[in-house]
């Protein structure tokens, strides 16, 4: 969990000092004792973000001046996280909760109905076009997707930078409504972040245009939004009956398809075992490489400056190498 806490004394801030800031629990309790609650409520803004990509959007828009409570701890899976009682307490103190609904993170959704009315709850999925999960390949046995949304659709919207832009716009709109928000600063940091995401999107579009293969074999079905944007075909090994190992017949169907489509690299990810990817790679004489679904970073990665844009650029380079792009 990344918890940025500014310990501040209650005072009037000019816009120059930053657009928003969080009064930490320490500040809240101090001001409560000093009877200064009116100022605290005007100046203290805390935002809860259900998992890393949303956390990054809020942090970028606020220029680091706002407190962001990340509800998925570093290194934990986004889909199956559960809130600790401390996190729930922080969430209840927050002004806004940003999350993706439709059953993406049941651990968050189950507490929403019991949150105080002071927490504005915003489902960022609502403005996005969410993709259906379609069968991947003929000859696969028991193809199901354990990560599908309740509607049966694919939750991994953030991997297309265009969806990050839509979410960032909505976050800006919501933050603007908060008391104490510097609307101009929010607009300019949004413009800056959107420009970076737009550049990233063009890099994907141009970088994957002319490749020897257009098939990515991945360990879990996270990359459909990116694949759709860049005209790639994703085959996810763990999209085949995620509760048990894919059958030999399924593994052979994937290997056969990969071979017929000049696949030279099988992609896996740090949080999942590499062995299935390695099995298919061995079968067709391919290499393996990492692809990051950016569902969260380890604390070590965060300390080293990990971000959505950095991780996506690394994904692009690995895809370009793996697909032999010009
Ligand atoms: Zn996932």
Boltz pocket constraint, residues with backbone or C-beta under 6 A from the ligand:
constraints:
  - pocket:
      binder: B
      contacts: [[A, 79], [A, 147], [A, 156], [A, 220], [A, 221], [A, 222], [A, 293], [A, 295]]
      max_distance: 6.0
